[in-house]
Amino acid sequence: MTTSRTFGSVASSESDLNRLLTQHGYVAKPQTAKVMYLALRLGKPLLLEGPPGAGKTQVAKVLSEALGMPLIRLQCYDGIDEAKALYQWNEPLQRMALEFIHENSASGPQEEWSRLKRKLYSTDFLISGPILQALQSETGAILLIDEVDKTGPAFEAFLLEILSDFQVSVPQFGTVKAIKRPVVVLTSNAQRKLTDALRGRCFLLWMDYPAPELEAEIITRSRESESRLSLQVARFTAAVRRLGMSKPPAIRESLDWIDALRLLGASELTAEVVSETLPVLLKTREDIDRAAGNVALLLQRAC
């Protein structure tokens, strides 16, 4: 299995994978590391599901760094179609080529349309999309299909051939098979229920916001910050999330916040410094106002 060989040359065990993740700043829970290891070894797509900001996309980025494979990202959105994911034709270049052929054949016999069409619809005029890039990568790649829940069942059906057989059908060329199987990571914010067919082809990891102690470790490792302040930030952020915010702070917002606190020279959370820096942690006026009205309670839970 190609994916297995690619991964095995870098890390042959779960502990090796955990070590690699840690070296690249990713602190994984034991179950997370185990399922990631199994997906890599068995060549299965990995479906990461959970709330926005829980660190799902970061998994693909860290795997790219740890395994030394390029990250190719397909950002999903409402209305995305196969063409955006697979390939597009370079129409300006096709028009230029058509004009060139026409000018050079003006004094001679006109080229047959079938022959002309073969020229215009060759790989020279093809702009590969993320999926085709990943399948054609000679070194192997991490294919991130981000926020797949923003698409619909029709697009999921299109993905099934890729997730099962690591190949795709292109009308002008036939079936394109992966040169080396990509490591496929899908993320979903659980905004809608994904089809059973797609789920059945993946290993699932539910990724919620980390516990305060784990988030504190993430902050400390990635920012080399003082552990006491990291734990206060993690506990405060966890308490804020429980207030029912319209946009709960993501892990990246915790990291931005501790950067701001360190820049201000803060060694611990106080009511004054929290009130001054809430806009770094929270992103809507309503959430900031709600947190501002509960600073004393939030600090009590954090310190």
Secondary structure, 3 states (H helix, E strand, C coil): CHHHHHHHCCCCCHHHHHHHHHHCCCCCCHHHHHHHHHHHHHCCCEEEECCCCCCHHHHHHHHHHHHCCCEEEEECCCCCCHHHHHEEECHHHHHHHHHHHHHHCCCCCCCCHHHHHHHHCCHHHEEECHHHHHHHCCCCCEEEEECHHHCCHHHHHHHHHHHHHCEEEECCCEEEECCCCCEEEEEECCCCCCCHHHHHCCEEEECCCCCHHHHHHHHHHHHCCCHHHHHHHHHHHHHHHCCCCCCCCCHHHHHHHHHHHHHCCCCCCCHHHHHHHHHHHCCCHHHHHHHHCCHHHHHHHHC
